[in-house]
């Protein structure tokens, strides 16, 4: 019988990616330290509704479905997690990485200038065509990319069984990120909204860590 290793939060890692190139073929990213191991989100984007069409309310051979509007495709999907605040790395830079809530110009995280990723991914519409993710109307709305990865078998040096997801174009509404005091730490309860593509992955994209 094959050996089975469960995925669990102790071996998880979450990164916030900027839209800025790092000069080495990747993007700058900020690594987030989990606290509650409570990351939660959807595994894919919704599709349009299936609307039933009946024969005067009767189910017969005429009955069929038509496709509803594409609104569900572009509606943002929620993600949440909890992370710790420390006195060096996270105290300032984590909040800045969460979509630049103070509207600093230039937007800097870890001494590096960041940029948003608004409109950089594609969506599949109801007709099956690829369309760019719509840009936000609000000029203060800066999206970032999120990647989360869980390690598989700790004895597998190839790490081919890692599991993760790329969550693109995430907007962190400043009023929905809360600071929470506890006896053992001060934490952030983070809520974000995914506007872009969602895809599975087994390894992080190339990049430069600015959280060290």
N, C-alpha and C positions, 0 to 999 in steps of 0.2 A: 504494500500500500504506500503511495507517495507521501512524503512529508508535506504538511500544510502549515504555512505561516500566516497568521491573521494580520491585517493592517490595523494599527492603532496610533492614537494621537501622539504618543511619546516619540515616535519616529517621524513626525510631520514637520514640514517646513513651508513657509509662506513668503512670497516675494511680491513687492510692489514695483512694477516696471514703469520707467519714464518712456516718453517718446524720443528722447535725445540719444543719438548715437554715441557710443563710448570710444570711437576711433579704432576699435579692434574687431569690428563686425558684429557687435552686439549692442545692447542697450544698458543704461545705468539702472540699477535696481536697489531697493532697500529691503533687507531681510527682517521679518517680523518675528519676535519671540512669542510663541503661544503661551497662554496662561491657563485657560480652562479646558483646552483641547475640545472646543465646542464649535468648530467651524461648521457652517451649515449653508447649503445653497442647492439649486436645482442642477440637474445633469445635462440639460439641453434647453434650447429655446422652444417655446410653444409654437404650434401650427394653427392655421385658421380653423374656425369651428366648422363642423359638418351640420348643415341645416336641413332637416327633413322636409320633403315636399310630399304631400298626401293628396289623394283623390277625395276632396270634400271631407277630409278628416278620416278617411278609411284607408287601411293598409291593404293594398292590392298590388298587382303586377305593374301598375303605373308608378307606385311609390318609389322615390329615389332621394338622393341627397345632392345639394348644391353647396359650393364652398362659400363660407362667410368672408367678411372683410379681412384684410391682412393686419388689422390692428393688433391682434395678439403677438404677432411676430416682432413688432418694434416696441411693445410695452416692456419696460425694464423689469428684470427679475432680481429678487432680493438675495443678498448674502449677508451673513453675520459671523462675527467671531469676537473673542475676548483676548486682549494682549496686555502685557505688563508695561508699566512705566518705570524706567530706571533713571539715574541721575547723570548719565553720560550720553548714551546712544539714542535712546527713545525719547528723552525729555522734550527735545525740540524737533528733531528730524522726522520722527514718526508722524507727528501732526502735520508737518509741512508736506510730507509725502502723500497724505490723504487729500489730494486735490487742492492744495494751496488755499486753505480756508481764510488766511489773512490777506490774500491777494497781493503777496509780495512780488516786486518786480526789480530784478529778475527773480524768478522762482528757483530757489536753491535748496538742495537737500544734500547734506554731507559735503558742503563746499562745491557742489557741482550744479550747474544750471540745468533745470528740468524743463520739459515741454509736455503738453498734453497729447493724447492719442485720439482725439475726437475725429470720428469719421474714417478711421484707418482700416476697418474690417468690413467684411461683406456678409449680407444676409441672403437667404434663399426665400424669395417671395412665394405667394400662393400658386403662381404659374410655373414655379421651378426655375426661375431666372435669378442670377446673382445681382444684387443691388447693394451699393454702398450704404453702410449704416448712416441714417440721417444725422446731420449735425445738430447740436443743441441750439435753441433759440436764445437762451441766457448766455451772455458773453462772459459771465463769471463762473461758468460751468466747465471745469477741467477734468477730463476723464483720464484714468491710468489703467494699465493692464495688471491683472492679478494672476499669479500662478501658485498652485498649491500641490505639494507632492508628499506622498507617504511611501516610506521605504518598505520593501518586502522582506525576504529572507536575509537576516543580518550576516549570514555566512556566505552569501552569494556575492563575490567581489565584482561580478559583471553588472550587478544591479539591473538585470533585464526584467525583473518582475516588479519594479517600482510602479506605482499608480498615482496619477495626478490629473489635473485639469487646468487648462488655460481659460481664464475668464476675462474677456476683452472689453475695453471701454467701460470701466466701472466708475461711477460718480458717487463720491462720498458727500452727501448733503451735510454741511457743518452742523445743522441743528439735530442730526440723527446720530451723532457720535457723542457718547456720554462718558464722563469720567466717574469712576466708582471707587469709593474708599472701602477697604477691608482691613481686618487686624493685621494681615500678613503682607499687604501690598496695596498699591494704587494701580488701578487697571483702566483700560479703555474698553467700553462695549461699542464695537464698531458695526455700523449698518451701511451697506453699499448697495448700489443698483446697477445691474449689468445691462448695458445697452447693446453691446457687441456680440460677436460670435463666442460660442462655448464649445470647447473641444477637449478630448481626452489626450493625455500625453504620458510618457514614462520617464522623461528627463527634462530638466529645465533648459530653456533657451539660453544661448550664450549671452554673457553680460558681465558688467563690472559692479561689484558690491560697494556701495557708499555708506554702509552701516557699520563698517569696521573702524 
